[in-house]
Amino acid sequence: MLNDDTIVAIATANGIGSISIIRVSGKDALPIALKLSKKENLTPRYATLASIYNSKEEVIDEALLIYFKNPFSFTGEDIVEFQCHGGIAISNIIMSEIIKHGARVAQPGEFSKRAFLNGKIDLTKAEAIAKIIEARSEDAVKLLARQLKGELTNFVNDIREDLLFMLAYTEVNIDYAEEDLPEDIFEQIENKLDKIKTKLNDTLDASKRREGLIEGFKVAIVGKPNVGKSSLLNKLLNYDRAIISDIAGTTRDTIEESVKIGTHIIKIVDTAGIRDASDVIEQIGIEKSIEAIIEADIVISLFDNSKVCDNEDEKILSLLEENSHKEIIKVLNKSDLENQFDKLKLDDFIELSTKETINPLVRQIESLLDLNTHSDDMTLISKRQVDSVEQTLFHINESTMPLHTGELEFFAYHIKEALENISNITRPYENDEMLDVMFGAFCLGK
């Protein structure tokens, strides 16, 4: 339950800038702003230029004040924003004066929490706000903006509505058998269940394909020693990040860096050369390389054009086969040297030299990323959302048998569980919602 404290926080990042924004929310937001500015009133949603005074009646800054009257504000409470000159010192001084007049420093996320509790945003929008602040790519921003506009909320509400329909009709059938129900009611329920299953499965699949969109897709560079993995990393980063040497086993640990390709931020992992190694430290690095393949969204596998395909190359090909469900790009490197590698070993590959241009590889990476990001499919942006959808799908699948066998109590149980789980994405389910459908649609209790 919300208390009636007035809270304050600096809304802009730390550091020096042209302006700094201090946000005050709560019942005393306007009185505090009037005291500090010596204004008689502030017109809602208008910027008012005012001198800001401290407790000694000294002018400490000149700022723009913007008043958002409840409930038409982010938190649903009165909010006043002080747009003062940028800088840590002046921001802290104004904050201190606001606190002297009765406000307290907001807890992390408290503005968004109040917005949620006051019905201004739901949990999907709260999560999108948190993620969009940290977004590092254009694609992530576009995806999160869709969620801020309520795309996931609408998706969840449609499913909630269908589940409420099923639950209400089932409860009526159980408790009020004398009521006249549509003859095709169970056929309608089955059709709705099938559509929900398809929706949820498609959403989970799309989310898994795009789960690297927010933090950055992971791209692993793998191959045996001395095929040019570190050279490729340096070329992609456009600076010498990894040590390059003809000595096998130079890279003994995974190296992870971020780079932008097109509109995408990707995490590139340069791995230790995969081979049979007796050195304990190198063997640990090789094990990490194999883990990197498993965790990667895209695997770039390098082979040496100037060397005959050997057992170490065959081991790489075998690892790729085991992970064939992943996006794999095979690269035949050192194309500037005489060909010795059996190209028939590689079904589809890019031929290049990391000493020259790697543009064909960059274009291929960008193309694969575009396929996973430029889509209208619904995407879940947090583990919490994914877990809720998985549990919803589980209970919907479990409800099928009781529906067919006429065990309506068990069917209703699973549908209610599904309803509660899908509702956790936006707002908790309340039993009164089902009762509203029952009594509103069926004229019960007349």
N, C-alpha and C positions, 0 to 999 in steps of 0.2 A: 504494500500500500504506500502511496506517495505521501511524504510529509509536505509541509508548506514552507520549507526553507527556500530562501532565495539563493541561487548559486551563481558563481562567476568563474570564467576561465578565459585564457587567451586562446583565440580560435585560429591564429596564424602560426606558422612555423617559427621556431626560435631563430634569432639572428637579426641582422640589420636589413631593413627594407624601406620602401617609401611609406608604407602604412602598416599598422598593426591593428587587429580587430580584437576587442575585448567584448565578450558576450555575457549578458546578465539575464537570468530567467527566474521568474517567480513573482509572487504578489507584490514584493517591494522593489521590483526592477524599475518601474517608472518613478516612484518617490525618490529613490536613490539618485537616478539620473537628473531629476529636477534639482535636488540639493547640490549636486556637484556642478551643475551648469548654471544655477541661479535662474533657470527658466520657469515660467509659470505653467507652461504646458508644452507638450510635443504632439504634433499632428501625426497620427499613425501612417506609416509607410512613406513619410517624407523625410528627406535628409535635412537636418537642422545644424547649421554651423554654430558652434558655441565655445566659449572659453571654459576650461575645466579648472575648478578651484580645489585646493586642499583644505584641511581642517583649520589652517591658519589664515584662510581667506586669500592665499597667494595663488596667482595663475600658474598652473603647471604645464598646460598645453592648450592648443586650440584643436578641436576635433569635430567630426561629423557625428551626430547622434541620429539613429534610426530606431523608431519605436514600432514594434509589432504587437498590436493589441490582441489578447486572447479572444477567441480560440484560433485566430488566423495567424499562427506562428508555427515554427518548426516543432516546438515542444507542446503547443496547445496552451501555454501560459503566456503572460506578458513577457516580452523580451525587449531589451534595449541593447543595441550594438554601439559601442564606442569605437569609431574609426580614427585612431590617433596617429601621430607620426611614428614611423617604424623605429625599432630599437628596443633593446632589453630593458634599459633603465626606465624610460618613460612608461612603458607598458606595466612594469612592476609597481611603479609609483601610483598609477591610476588604479590598478587592482587593489593595492593596499588601502587606498581611500574608499573604494567600494566596500571592502571588507569591514572597515571601521564603521560604516553606516548599516551594518547588519547582515551582509551577504557572507557566504562561506565558499571556499574553493570547491569546485565541482569534482566529484570522483571521476576516474576514467570512464568514458561512455555514458555519463549520467544524463547528458542532454538527449542522447538518442533513447536512453531508457525511459525518460519522461515522455518523449514523443510516442513511444510504443504504448506505455501505460495509459496515455491520454487518447489513444486511438488515432493518432496522426500517421503512424506508420505501422506495418506489421513486421514480423520477424524476417521475412525475405528482404524487405527494404533496408532493415537495420543491418543485415549481413552485407548487402550490396554496398551500403555507405562505407562500412569498414574496409571492404575489399577495394573499392574504387580509389580510396586514398592511397593505397599501396600499389595500385596497378602500374605496371611497367611497360605495357604495350598498348597500341591503339586498339587491337582486337579485344583485349581484356576490358578496356573502357567501354567499347561498344556493347559487349555482352552484358556488363554490369549495368549500363544505362537501360538496357531492355528490362532488367529485373527491377530497377528503380521505377520504371514506368508501370510496373505491376503485371508484367507478363507471367511470372511464376505464380503470383497471387491469383490471377484469372485461371490459370491451369489447375491449381489446387482447388479453387472454388467450384469449377466444373465437376471435378471428381467428387468433391464433398456432396454436391447437390445430388449426383447419381447414387452415391452410397446412402445418403439420407432417405432418398426415395425407396431404395431396397429395404432399409432397416424399418422404415415406417410401415410399409405394406406388410412386411413379415410379422412385425409386432401386432398389427391389426389382425392378421390371419391367426396368430396364436391366441390373442386375448379376446378378440371380438369376432368369433367365427360366424356369427349371424349376420355380420355386415356383408353387403354385396360388393364383391371385388371384380375388377375387369377379368374376363375369361382368359385373356392372354397375358396376365400379369407375370407369370413365371417365365414366359417366353421373353417378355420385355426385360426382366431381370437378367436372364442369360445373355441377351444381346448387349446390355449395358456392361456386364462383367467382361465380356470378350473385348469390348472397345477399351475399357479401362486397362486390361492386361496389355493390350497392344501399345497404348499410350505410355504406360509405365516402363515396359521393356524398351521401347524406342528411346525414351528419355534416359534410362540408365546406360544404354549403349552409346548414345551421343555424349553423355557426360564423361564416360570412361575414355572415349576417344579424345576428348578435349580437356581432360583434367589438368594438363600442363599449361593451359591458356593463361591462368592467373599468375602462377609462379614462374612460368617459362617451361616450354617443352624441353625434355632432356634428350640430347643427341650424343650417343657414344661412338667414339672412333676406336675401332678394334683392328687387330691384325697381328701377325708375328713380328718379332723384333726387326727393326731397320727397314720397314716398308714405307716409312715417311709419315707416321702418325703425328709426331711432334711438329714436323714441318707443316703439315696441313693445319694443325691448331694455330701455329704462329701466323700462317697465311690468312686464316679466317679472322684472327684478332688484329691483324695488321701490325703486330709487334712481336718481338722474341720473348714469348712467355715460357716456353719449354726449352730445355737444353737439347741440342741436336748433336749426335755423335754416331760414328760408325760402330761403336762398341755395343754389342747386344746387351740388353738389360739396363740401359742408361736410365730409362723411365721405370722406376720401381713402385710408384704409387700413382693413383689416379689424380689427374689435375683437372679442376673444374673451373670454368670461366663462363661469363655471359657475353653474348654478342647479339646485335640486332641484324636480322635478315628480312628484308622487305619491311612489313609492319609487325614482325614477330620478334619477341625476345626469346632466345633459346639458351639453354645451359649446355655447353659443350664439355664432354668428359673425355680427356685424353687418357688412355689406359696403358698399363704396362704390356709389353709384347707377350703374347700367349705362346708358350712353348714348354717343353719339359725342362724344368730348372731344378738344380740341386741346392742352390742358395735359398735358405729359409726365408730371408727378407723378400727376395724376388718372387718366391712362390706365393707369399701373402699378397703381393701386388697382382699376381696373375689371378688369384682367387677373386680379388676385388674387380678385376677386368671382367670376369665372367658374371659377377653380380651386376656390373654396369650394363651389360647386355640385357639382362633380365629386367632391369628397372627402366631402361631407355624407351622413349617413344619412337625414336628413329635410330637405327644402327648404320653407321658408315663403316664398311669393311674394306680395308685396303689390302691389295695384293701387288707384288713386285713384278712388273713387266719384264725386268731384266734377269729374273731368276726362274729356274724350273720349278713347277709346282711340286712341293715336297710334303712330307708328313705333317709338318706344322701348318701348312696351308690347308691340308685336308682336315685337320682338327678344327680350324676356323670354319670351314664349309659345313662341317658336322654341327657345330654350335649354331650356325645360322639356320640350318635345317630344323634344329630343335626349337628355334624361336621364329619359325616362318610366319607366325601370326602377326609379327611386328612389321613395321615399315623398314625395309632393308635396302640400302643403296650399296651396290658393289662397285668398287673403284679399282681400276687397273692403273697403278701409279708408275711413274718413271717412263712415260711413253716416249721420252726423248732418247731413250737407250734402246739398243737392239732387243727385239722381242725373243724371249725364251719361254715365257709362261704359256701354258696350253689354254688358249682362250675358250675352248669348248667346255672347260670346267665351270665357266661362268655363264649362266643363262642370259642375263641382261646386265650390262655394266657400262660405266662411264670410263672412258680412257683419257687420262690427263697426266700432267707433270706438275707437282707442287712447286717446282722451280719456275714455272711459267704462269699460266692462268688457271684458276679454279672456278671460273664463271659457270661452266656447265653443271658442276656440282652444286653451287650456290642456287642456281635456278631450279634444280631438282628438289633441293631441300625446301625452297620457298613454295614450290608447287604442292608438295606433300602437306605442308603446314596450311596452305590455303584450303585444301580439301577438308581439313579438320576444323577450320575456324569459320569459313564463309558458308554458314548454313543457318536455316531458319529453325532447326531442331531446338527444342527446349533443353537447356543445360543447367544442371545443378552446380552450385559454386562452393559447397562445403560438405565435409564428411557428415555433418548432422543431417543435411538435406538428403544425401544419398542413403544414409541409414534409414531414414523415415520412409523413403520410397521403397527400399528393399523389404522392410517390414510390412508395408502396405501390400506389396505384391505377394508376399508370403501368405498373408491371411486371406487374400482374395483367392489364391490358388487352393488354399485349404478349405474354402467355403464351397467349392464346386461339388464335392461328393455329398455333403449334407443336403444341399439343394436338390440333387437328383434323387436322394433316398427319402426325401420328405422330413428329414430331421431338422425342422426349422429353428429349434432352440440353438442347436450347434451352428447353423448357418448364420443366425442373428449374432451369435457371439463373435464369429470371425469377421463379419461385416462391421460390427462395432469397433473391434480392434483395428481393422483397416482404416476406419473413419478417424479414430483417435490418432493413429500414426501419421496419416496424410495431413491431418489438421495441425500437427506439431510443427509443420513447416511454416505456417502462417500465424495461426492463433489456436489455442486449445479448444477442443470440441466440448460443447455443453449439452447435456441430455435434453434441455429445454428445446433445442433446435429440432430434435426428432419429434418431440411432443407437438411442436407448432405444426409440423408437416402432417402428423396424424390427425390432430383435431381440426386443422384448417382444411385438409383435403377430403376427410371422410365424414365430417359432421358428427363425430363421436361425442358422447356425453350430452346429447340433446335432451 
